[in-house]
């Protein structure tokens, strides 16, 4: 087995075992449990500039009552990111969006608010993740896709590179498309 396939296989095993350990909430769809673990695993393969200055790893979810909130909060209560506690904020107003976040997740029902988020993105190394078709072409960094009943993702590598956010090549290989 060559080393590229071996790393891919190991990553899949890690994701599988992470999913097995998750405490599933009956109110949250399986799709969002998987997306939450994808987000958590993305952190392992991405390096933010000046992250050593942070005391917590900050993730924001744009909008209230989103399906991903519960699984992300479970992960945050059980795990760390970059050796820091994970803090999840629910942002009901765009005024609350700032550059202190490492990740901002934009649910498909809030994608129309992308313009404000992109202004912040251009000023800081925040990773923008969405889940609506074609959002990658509007400047999102990682976009979830549902292909053949499986959750996949695409990466806007050129956007990340401009802001000095480093992405491990193993993550790039797992993406369906890299822009």
MDAnalysis code that builds the backbone (N, CA, C; Angstrom):
import MDAnalysis as mda
import numpy as np

u = mda.Universe.empty(537, n_residues=179, atom_resindex=np.repeat(np.arange(179), 3), trajectory=True)
u.add_TopologyAttr("name", ["N", "CA", "C"] * 179)
u.add_TopologyAttr("resid", np.arange(1, 180))
u.add_TopologyAttr("resname", ["UNK", "UNK", "UNK", "UNK", "UNK", "UNK", "UNK", "UNK", "UNK", "UNK", "UNK", "UNK", "UNK", "UNK", "UNK", "UNK", "UNK", "UNK", "UNK", "UNK", "UNK", "UNK", "UNK", "UNK", "UNK", "UNK", "UNK", "UNK", "UNK", "UNK", "UNK", "UNK", "UNK", "UNK", "UNK", "UNK", "UNK", "UNK", "UNK", "UNK", "UNK", "UNK", "UNK", "UNK", "UNK", "UNK", "UNK", "UNK", "UNK", "UNK", "UNK", "UNK", "UNK", "UNK", "UNK", "UNK", "UNK", "UNK", "UNK", "UNK", "UNK", "UNK", "UNK", "UNK", "UNK", "UNK", "UNK", "UNK", "UNK", "UNK", "UNK", "UNK", "UNK", "UNK", "UNK", "UNK", "UNK", "UNK", "UNK", "UNK", "UNK", "UNK", "UNK", "UNK", "UNK", "UNK", "UNK", "UNK", "UNK", "UNK", "UNK", "UNK", "UNK", "UNK", "UNK", "UNK", "UNK", "UNK", "UNK", "UNK", "UNK", "UNK", "UNK", "UNK", "UNK", "UNK", "UNK", "UNK", "UNK", "UNK", "UNK", "UNK", "UNK", "UNK", "UNK", "UNK", "UNK", "UNK", "UNK", "UNK", "UNK", "UNK", "UNK", "UNK", "UNK", "UNK", "UNK", "UNK", "UNK", "UNK", "UNK", "UNK", "UNK", "UNK", "UNK", "UNK", "UNK", "UNK", "UNK", "UNK", "UNK", "UNK", "UNK", "UNK", "UNK", "UNK", "UNK", "UNK", "UNK", "UNK", "UNK", "UNK", "UNK", "UNK", "UNK", "UNK", "UNK", "UNK", "UNK", "UNK", "UNK", "UNK", "UNK", "UNK", "UNK", "UNK", "UNK", "UNK", "UNK", "UNK", "UNK", "UNK", "UNK", "UNK", "UNK", "UNK", "UNK", "UNK", "UNK"])
u.atoms.positions = np.array([
    [0.863, -1.179, 0.000],
    [0.000, 0.000, 0.000],
    [0.902, 1.233, 0.000],
    [0.712, 2.139, -1.001],
    [1.597, 3.310, -1.022],
    [1.209, 4.288, 0.079],
    [2.118, 5.204, 0.390],
    [1.929, 6.070, 1.563],
    [0.725, 7.001, 1.424],
    [0.388, 7.430, 0.197],
    [-0.780, 8.297, 0.006],
    [-2.065, 7.586, 0.379],
    [-2.214, 6.343, -0.076],
    [-3.408, 5.575, 0.261],
    [-3.422, 5.206, 1.739],
    [-2.249, 4.958, 2.280],
    [-2.149, 4.596, 3.687],
    [-2.643, 5.754, 4.568],
    [-2.239, 6.984, 4.234],
    [-2.666, 8.158, 5.007],
    [-4.177, 8.373, 4.867],
    [-4.686, 8.160, 3.651],
    [-6.123, 8.297, 3.413],
    [-6.879, 7.267, 4.247],
    [-6.395, 6.038, 4.247],
    [-7.013, 4.959, 5.003],
    [-7.004, 5.265, 6.496],
    [-5.876, 5.761, 7.006],
    [-5.762, 6.103, 8.426],
    [-6.742, 7.215, 8.782],
    [-6.854, 8.245, 7.921],
    [-7.793, 9.337, 8.179],
    [-9.226, 8.816, 8.230],
    [-9.577, 7.943, 7.305],
    [-10.925, 7.388, 7.312],
    [-11.192, 6.581, 8.583],
    [-10.203, 5.830, 9.040],
    [-10.357, 5.065, 10.284],
    [-10.561, 6.012, 11.464],
    [-9.780, 7.115, 11.497],
    [-9.928, 8.092, 12.585],
    [-11.328, 8.698, 12.592],
    [-11.809, 9.073, 11.427],
    [-13.154, 9.651, 11.340],
    [-14.189, 8.613, 11.781],
    [-14.022, 7.371, 11.338],
    [-14.954, 6.311, 11.715],
    [-15.011, 6.128, 13.223],
    [-13.842, 6.042, 13.883],
    [-13.835, 5.836, 15.328],
    [-14.341, 7.066, 16.073],
    [-14.086, 8.258, 15.529],
    [-14.625, 9.467, 16.154],
    [-16.152, 9.433, 16.131],
    [-16.696, 9.000, 15.005],
    [-18.155, 8.916, 14.896],
    [-18.726, 7.874, 15.849],
    [-18.013, 6.779, 16.036],
    [-18.494, 5.719, 16.926],
    [-18.555, 6.184, 18.367],
    [-17.662, 7.088, 18.764],
    [-17.608, 7.550, 20.149],
    [-18.613, 8.669, 20.429],
    [-19.155, 9.263, 19.396],
    [-20.054, 10.395, 19.581],
    [-21.351, 9.969, 20.279],
    [-21.823, 10.813, 21.188],
    [-23.114, 10.592, 21.841],
    [-24.167, 11.246, 20.950],
    [-24.928, 10.400, 20.259],
    [-25.882, 10.928, 19.289],
    [-27.138, 11.471, 19.967],
    [-27.516, 12.620, 19.546],
    [-28.749, 13.217, 20.025],
    [-29.868, 12.818, 19.070],
    [-31.009, 12.384, 19.624],
    [-32.125, 11.978, 18.780],
    [-32.690, 13.136, 17.977],
    [-32.479, 14.367, 18.447],
    [-33.041, 15.533, 17.775],
    [-32.177, 16.033, 16.615],
    [-30.950, 15.537, 16.510],
    [-30.016, 16.043, 15.499],
    [-29.840, 14.987, 14.422],
    [-29.943, 15.417, 13.188],
    [-29.797, 14.489, 12.078],
    [-28.373, 13.957, 11.991],
    [-28.256, 12.749, 11.486],
    [-26.944, 12.120, 11.316],
    [-26.032, 12.977, 10.435],
    [-26.593, 13.633, 9.463],
    [-25.807, 14.480, 8.560],
    [-25.007, 15.523, 9.325],
    [-25.620, 16.154, 10.329],
    [-24.936, 17.227, 11.055],
    [-23.949, 16.683, 12.082],
    [-24.178, 15.484, 12.575],
    [-23.163, 14.841, 13.402],
    [-21.903, 14.617, 12.573],
    [-22.087, 14.133, 11.362],
    [-20.946, 13.879, 10.482],
    [-20.255, 15.187, 10.118],
    [-21.021, 16.209, 9.770],
    [-20.424, 17.504, 9.422],
    [-19.662, 18.096, 10.604],
    [-20.193, 17.948, 11.792],
    [-19.508, 18.460, 12.979],
    [-18.160, 17.771, 13.159],
    [-18.132, 16.462, 12.964],
    [-16.855, 15.750, 13.085],
    [-15.906, 16.084, 11.943],
    [-16.432, 16.338, 10.772],
    [-15.579, 16.820, 9.689],
    [-14.922, 18.139, 10.107],
    [-15.716, 19.063, 10.629],
    [-15.174, 20.359, 11.053],
    [-14.084, 20.152, 12.100],
    [-14.360, 19.306, 13.080],
    [-13.357, 19.034, 14.108],
    [-12.083, 18.453, 13.485],
    [-12.230, 17.539, 12.565],
    [-11.057, 16.935, 11.926],
    [-10.351, 17.895, 10.977],
    [-11.066, 18.834, 10.372],
    [-10.401, 19.851, 9.543],
    [-9.355, 20.594, 10.370],
    [-9.674, 20.880, 11.620],
    [-8.777, 21.638, 12.496],
    [-7.412, 20.970, 12.598],
    [-7.401, 19.654, 12.599],
    [-6.148, 18.905, 12.717],
    [-5.248, 19.081, 11.494],
    [-5.830, 19.428, 10.356],
    [-5.093, 19.511, 9.103],
    [-4.912, 20.939, 8.601],
    [-5.262, 21.907, 9.433],
    [-5.146, 23.325, 9.048],
    [-4.345, 24.048, 10.118],
    [-3.485, 24.958, 9.669],
    [-2.687, 25.767, 10.587],
    [-3.010, 27.234, 10.358],
    [-3.439, 27.898, 11.418],
    [-3.751, 29.315, 11.371],
    [-2.520, 30.115, 11.802],
    [-2.280, 31.267, 11.169],
    [-1.167, 32.110, 11.628],
    [-1.476, 32.679, 13.009],
    [-0.472, 32.797, 13.837],
    [-0.581, 33.392, 15.170],
    [-1.567, 32.683, 16.081],
    [-1.817, 31.433, 15.856],
    [-2.764, 30.703, 16.702],
    [-2.240, 30.561, 18.126],
    [-0.941, 30.644, 18.282],
    [-0.362, 30.520, 19.623],
    [-0.779, 31.668, 20.543],
    [-1.314, 32.742, 19.972],
    [-1.791, 33.876, 20.773],
    [-3.203, 33.665, 21.322],
    [-3.843, 32.582, 20.920],
    [-5.223, 32.315, 21.347],
    [-5.254, 31.463, 22.605],
    [-6.253, 31.706, 23.437],
    [-6.454, 30.902, 24.649],
    [-7.545, 29.856, 24.443],
    [-8.447, 30.137, 23.504],
    [-9.495, 29.184, 23.148],
    [-9.568, 29.095, 21.624],
    [-10.058, 27.960, 21.149],
    [-10.286, 27.803, 19.717],
    [-11.747, 28.173, 19.481],
    [-11.980, 29.257, 18.752],
    [-13.309, 29.851, 18.639],
    [-14.003, 29.492, 17.327],
    [-15.174, 28.887, 17.472],
    [-16.005, 28.534, 16.323],
    [-17.333, 29.262, 16.461],
    [-17.747, 29.925, 15.400],
    [-19.033, 30.627, 15.387],
    [-19.974, 29.933, 14.407],
    [-21.236, 29.873, 14.796],
    [-22.290, 29.381, 13.914],
    [-23.206, 30.563, 13.647],
    [-23.400, 30.879, 12.393],
    [-24.233, 32.017, 12.036],
    [-25.700, 31.605, 12.041],
    [-26.455, 32.146, 12.980],
    [-27.882, 31.862, 13.071],
    [-28.220, 30.976, 14.249],
    [-29.446, 31.104, 14.716],
    [-29.911, 30.325, 15.862],
    [-30.624, 29.062, 15.401],
    [-30.714, 28.103, 16.319],
    [-31.449, 26.858, 16.092],
    [-30.978, 26.094, 14.853],
    [-29.677, 26.048, 14.669],
    [-29.150, 25.283, 13.544],
    [-28.900, 23.845, 13.976],
    [-28.991, 22.954, 13.042],
    [-28.849, 21.530, 13.328],
    [-27.446, 21.155, 13.788],
    [-26.448, 21.946, 13.427],
    [-25.071, 21.594, 13.757],
    [-24.669, 22.042, 15.166],
    [-25.463, 22.881, 15.782],
    [-25.121, 23.428, 17.101],
    [-24.905, 22.326, 18.146],
    [-25.854, 21.425, 18.294],
    [-25.754, 20.383, 19.327],
    [-24.532, 19.478, 19.135],
    [-24.310, 18.932, 17.939],
    [-23.128, 18.074, 17.804],
    [-21.809, 18.812, 17.984],
    [-21.727, 20.069, 17.564],
    [-20.493, 20.832, 17.786],
    [-20.273, 21.097, 19.273],
    [-21.344, 21.369, 20.000],
    [-21.208, 21.599, 21.444],
    [-20.798, 20.322, 22.181],
    [-21.259, 19.189, 21.715],
    [-20.827, 17.916, 22.317],
    [-19.328, 17.725, 22.104],
    [-18.878, 17.961, 20.891],
    [-17.447, 17.842, 20.592],
    [-16.650, 18.807, 21.461],
    [-17.123, 20.051, 21.551],
    [-16.412, 21.068, 22.342],
    [-16.321, 20.681, 23.812],
    [-17.310, 19.983, 24.314],
    [-17.290, 19.583, 25.728],
    [-16.362, 18.394, 25.984],
    [-16.020, 17.665, 24.946],
    [-15.230, 16.445, 25.114],
    [-13.810, 16.527, 24.580],
    [-13.544, 17.499, 23.729],
    [-12.260, 17.520, 23.033],
    [-11.623, 18.909, 23.104],
    [-10.384, 18.974, 22.631],
    [-9.684, 20.250, 22.480],
    [-9.269, 20.392, 21.018],
    [-8.890, 21.596, 20.652],
    [-8.390, 21.870, 19.300],
    [-7.093, 22.654, 19.427],
    [-6.041, 22.148, 18.822],
    [-4.721, 22.796, 18.902],
    [-4.325, 23.019, 20.365],
    [-4.649, 22.046, 21.216],
    [-4.353, 22.071, 22.656],
    [-5.075, 23.187, 23.410],
    [-6.204, 23.618, 22.884],
    [-7.005, 24.664, 23.533],
    [-8.442, 24.176, 23.696],
    [-9.137, 24.673, 24.710],
    [-10.567, 24.366, 24.785],
    [-11.287, 24.979, 23.580],
    [-12.347, 24.324, 23.158],
    [-13.131, 24.799, 22.020],
    [-14.319, 25.587, 22.543],
    [-14.522, 26.762, 21.992],
    [-15.658, 27.613, 22.365],
    [-16.571, 27.754, 21.149],
    [-17.846, 27.463, 21.338],
    [-18.844, 27.574, 20.273],
    [-19.740, 28.762, 20.579],
    [-19.831, 29.689, 19.637],
    [-20.725, 30.840, 19.773],
    [-21.803, 30.761, 18.704],
    [-23.018, 31.085, 19.098],
    [-24.138, 31.171, 18.169],
    [-24.359, 32.655, 17.902],
    [-24.203, 33.056, 16.660],
    [-24.320, 34.475, 16.306],
    [-25.669, 34.731, 15.646],
    [-26.546, 35.402, 16.372],
    [-27.871, 35.691, 15.826],
    [-27.872, 36.963, 14.984],
    [-26.886, 37.821, 15.207],
    [-26.805, 39.089, 14.459],
    [-25.445, 39.212, 13.790],
    [-25.436, 39.780, 12.617],
    [-24.171, 39.972, 11.902],
    [-23.226, 40.906, 12.644],
    [-23.770, 41.795, 13.465],
    [-22.939, 42.730, 14.219],
    [-22.016, 41.984, 15.192],
    [-22.410, 40.763, 15.559],
    [-21.610, 39.976, 16.493],
    [-20.447, 39.239, 15.825],
    [-20.410, 39.257, 14.500],
    [-19.327, 38.594, 13.776],
    [-18.084, 39.467, 13.871],
    [-16.981, 38.865, 14.278],
    [-15.729, 39.606, 14.356],
    [-14.568, 38.692, 13.985],
    [-13.373, 39.230, 14.023],
    [-12.211, 38.460, 13.577],
    [-11.564, 37.631, 14.687],
    [-12.258, 37.409, 15.795],
    [-11.693, 36.573, 16.861],
    [-11.948, 35.092, 16.619],
    [-12.735, 34.771, 15.598],
    [-13.088, 33.385, 15.336],
    [-12.066, 32.718, 14.430],
    [-11.822, 31.450, 14.696],
    [-10.966, 30.653, 13.830],
    [-11.794, 30.046, 12.700],
    [-13.047, 29.690, 13.025],
    [-13.969, 29.114, 12.040],
    [-15.327, 29.791, 12.189],
    [-15.937, 30.094, 11.046],
    [-17.337, 30.532, 11.027],
    [-18.080, 29.573, 10.107],
    [-19.112, 28.932, 10.656],
    [-19.949, 28.024, 9.879],
    [-21.211, 28.767, 9.466],
    [-21.485, 28.743, 8.167],
    [-22.682, 29.402, 7.641],
    [-23.656, 28.330, 7.164],
    [-24.738, 28.097, 7.933],
    [-25.743, 27.121, 7.494],
    [-26.409, 27.579, 6.196],
    [-26.937, 26.627, 5.450],
    [-27.522, 26.966, 4.145],
    [-28.636, 27.998, 4.244],
    [-29.356, 28.048, 5.359],
    [-30.443, 29.027, 5.487],
    [-29.944, 30.435, 5.816],
    [-28.639, 30.618, 6.016],
    [-28.079, 31.944, 6.291],
    [-27.044, 32.380, 5.257],
    [-26.997, 31.709, 4.138],
    [-25.959, 31.989, 3.146],
    [-26.077, 33.377, 2.514],
    [-27.252, 33.994, 2.598],
    [-27.409, 35.343, 2.029],
    [-26.604, 36.386, 2.813],
    [-26.128, 36.031, 3.990],
    [-25.357, 36.964, 4.818],
    [-23.850, 36.852, 4.559],
    [-23.491, 36.198, 3.479],
    [-22.088, 35.922, 3.187],
    [-21.263, 37.182, 2.957],
    [-21.828, 38.236, 2.379],
    [-21.065, 39.440, 2.066],
    [-20.381, 40.025, 3.291],
    [-21.111, 40.152, 4.395],
    [-20.543, 40.682, 5.639],
    [-19.438, 39.767, 6.157],
    [-19.678, 38.482, 6.075],
    [-18.688, 37.509, 6.540],
    [-17.416, 37.614, 5.708],
    [-17.562, 37.792, 4.415],
    [-16.384, 37.876, 3.552],
    [-15.538, 39.106, 3.849],
    [-16.158, 40.195, 4.277],
    [-15.369, 41.379, 4.674],
    [-14.471, 41.050, 5.856],
    [-14.985, 40.315, 6.794],
    [-14.192, 39.901, 7.952],
    [-13.111, 38.925, 7.504],
    [-13.468, 38.024, 6.626],
    [-12.528, 37.028, 6.133],
    [-11.320, 37.699, 5.483],
    [-11.564, 38.738, 4.723],
    [-10.468, 39.420, 4.037],
    [-9.532, 40.123, 5.005],
    [-10.009, 40.405, 6.209],
    [-9.198, 41.108, 7.207],
    [-8.483, 40.159, 8.156],
    [-8.842, 38.889, 8.183],
    [-8.272, 37.990, 9.180],
    [-8.239, 36.550, 8.688],
    [-7.463, 35.729, 9.364],
    [-7.364, 34.321, 8.968],
    [-8.466, 33.460, 9.576],
    [-9.692, 33.721, 9.194],
    [-10.821, 32.928, 9.679],
    [-11.244, 31.976, 8.563],
    [-11.501, 30.740, 8.919],
    [-11.927, 29.717, 7.966],
    [-13.445, 29.772, 7.855],
    [-13.951, 30.006, 6.651],
    [-15.391, 30.085, 6.416],
    [-15.840, 28.756, 5.813],
    [-16.794, 28.109, 6.492],
    [-17.330, 26.828, 6.034],
    [-18.819, 26.993, 5.787],
    [-19.283, 26.470, 4.657],
    [-20.713, 26.540, 4.344],
    [-21.190, 25.181, 3.849],
    [-22.468, 25.136, 3.515],
    [-23.059, 23.864, 3.092],
    [-24.079, 24.038, 1.973],
    [-23.978, 25.117, 1.241],
    [-24.934, 25.367, 0.153],
    [-24.206, 25.280, -1.181],
    [-24.846, 24.678, -2.133],
    [-24.265, 24.484, -3.461],
    [-23.750, 25.810, -4.042],
    [-22.583, 25.751, -4.650],
    [-21.933, 26.870, -5.356],
    [-21.372, 27.967, -4.448],
    [-21.406, 27.802, -3.143],
    [-20.895, 28.854, -2.256],
    [-19.383, 29.015, -2.373],
    [-18.687, 27.998, -2.799],
    [-17.241, 28.088, -2.959],
    [-16.899, 29.168, -3.980],
    [-17.737, 29.352, -4.989],
    [-17.475, 30.361, -6.027],
    [-17.684, 31.782, -5.503],
    [-18.324, 31.923, -4.349],
    [-18.526, 33.235, -3.751],
    [-17.463, 33.577, -2.709],
    [-16.507, 32.683, -2.492],
    [-15.406, 32.990, -1.590],
    [-15.347, 32.181, -0.312],
    [-16.231, 31.203, -0.151],
    [-16.182, 30.324, 1.007],
    [-14.923, 29.468, 0.908],
    [-14.334, 29.105, 2.051],
    [-13.092, 28.328, 2.052],
    [-13.320, 26.830, 1.920],
    [-14.301, 26.312, 2.649],
    [-14.666, 24.897, 2.554],
    [-16.183, 24.825, 2.436],
    [-16.645, 24.033, 1.486],
    [-18.079, 23.890, 1.284],
    [-18.445, 22.413, 1.302],
    [-19.436, 22.064, 2.132],
    [-19.928, 20.689, 2.171],
    [-20.841, 20.425, 0.983],
    [-20.750, 19.213, 0.461],
    [-21.586, 18.767, -0.649],
    [-22.213, 17.431, -0.268],
    [-23.365, 17.149, -0.813],
    [-23.976, 15.834, -0.663],
    [-23.949, 15.189, -2.041],
    [-23.059, 14.206, -2.213],
    [-22.896, 13.518, -3.488],
    [-23.123, 12.032, -3.290],
    [-24.035, 11.473, -4.066],
    [-24.344, 10.042, -3.968],
    [-24.637, 9.631, -2.525],
    [-25.419, 10.441, -1.839],
    [-25.819, 10.193, -0.450],
    [-24.643, 10.143, 0.526],
    [-23.560, 10.782, 0.170],
    [-22.389, 10.863, 1.057],
    [-21.973, 12.329, 1.191],
    [-21.514, 12.679, 2.376],
    [-21.055, 14.043, 2.611],
    [-19.622, 14.161, 2.118],
    [-19.399, 15.123, 1.271],
    [-18.078, 15.421, 0.709],
    [-17.821, 16.905, 0.938],
    [-16.631, 17.357, 0.536],
    [-16.328, 18.777, 0.668],
    [-15.394, 19.214, -0.447],
    [-15.441, 20.503, -0.729],
    [-14.533, 21.131, -1.681],
    [-13.794, 22.239, -0.950],
    [-12.591, 22.552, -1.423],
    [-11.730, 23.526, -0.743],
    [-11.307, 24.621, -1.703],
    [-11.371, 25.860, -1.220],
    [-10.881, 27.022, -1.958],
    [-9.452, 27.316, -1.465],
    [-8.506, 26.526, -1.964],
    [-7.117, 26.606, -1.499],
    [-6.490, 27.970, -1.782],
    [-6.798, 28.555, -2.922],
    [-6.190, 29.852, -3.266],
    [-6.610, 30.941, -2.276],
    [-7.849, 30.887, -1.810],
    [-8.319, 31.846, -0.812],
    [-7.577, 31.678, 0.510],
    [-7.403, 30.428, 0.923],
    [-6.702, 30.145, 2.179],
    [-5.235, 30.563, 2.100],
    [-4.618, 30.282, 0.995],
    [-3.197, 30.604, 0.810],
    [-2.952, 32.113, 0.882],
    [-3.861, 32.908, 0.326],
    [-3.728, 34.373, 0.353],
    [-3.697, 34.916, 1.782],
    [-4.374, 34.213, 2.703],
    [-4.457, 34.662, 4.097],
    [-3.520, 33.893, 5.012],
    [-2.577, 33.195, 4.412],
    [-1.540, 32.474, 5.155],
    [-2.103, 31.373, 6.061],
    [-3.234, 30.799, 5.653],
    [-3.783, 29.638, 6.347],
    [-3.246, 28.421, 5.609],
    [-2.537, 27.574, 6.327],
    [-1.886, 26.420, 5.708],
    [-2.769, 25.184, 5.824],
    [-2.873, 24.472, 4.709],
    [-3.693, 23.267, 4.648],
    [-2.793, 22.077, 4.341],
    [-2.881, 21.045, 5.156],
    [-2.112, 19.831, 4.948],
    [-2.540, 19.178, 3.637],
    [-1.577, 18.677, 2.891],
    [-1.862, 18.073, 1.586],
    [-2.790, 16.859, 1.691],
    [-2.795, 16.174, 2.824],
    [-3.707, 15.035, 2.998],
    [-5.159, 15.481, 2.962],
    [-5.455, 16.645, 3.524],
    [-6.817, 17.163, 3.485],
    [-7.186, 17.567, 2.059],
    [-6.248, 18.163, 1.353],
    [-6.504, 18.563, -0.033],
    [-6.832, 17.341, -0.894],
    [-6.163, 16.242, -0.645],
    [-6.409, 15.014, -1.421],
    [-7.791, 14.443, -1.158],
    [-8.342, 14.680, 0.015],
    [-9.656, 14.157, 0.347],
    [-10.805, 14.993, -0.241],
    [-10.503, 16.228, -0.608],
    [-11.532, 17.109, -1.166],
    [-11.956, 16.616, -2.538],
    [-13.242, 16.812, -2.863],
    [-13.713, 16.421, -4.198],
    [-13.125, 17.343, -5.256],
    [-12.995, 18.621, -4.905],
    [-12.424, 19.612, -5.808],
    [-11.614, 20.607, -4.997],
    [-10.467, 21.019, -5.539],
    [-9.634, 22.031, -4.924],
    [-9.511, 23.182, -5.925],
    [-9.875, 24.375, -5.471],
    [-9.831, 25.563, -6.349],
    [-8.613, 26.396, -6.019],
])
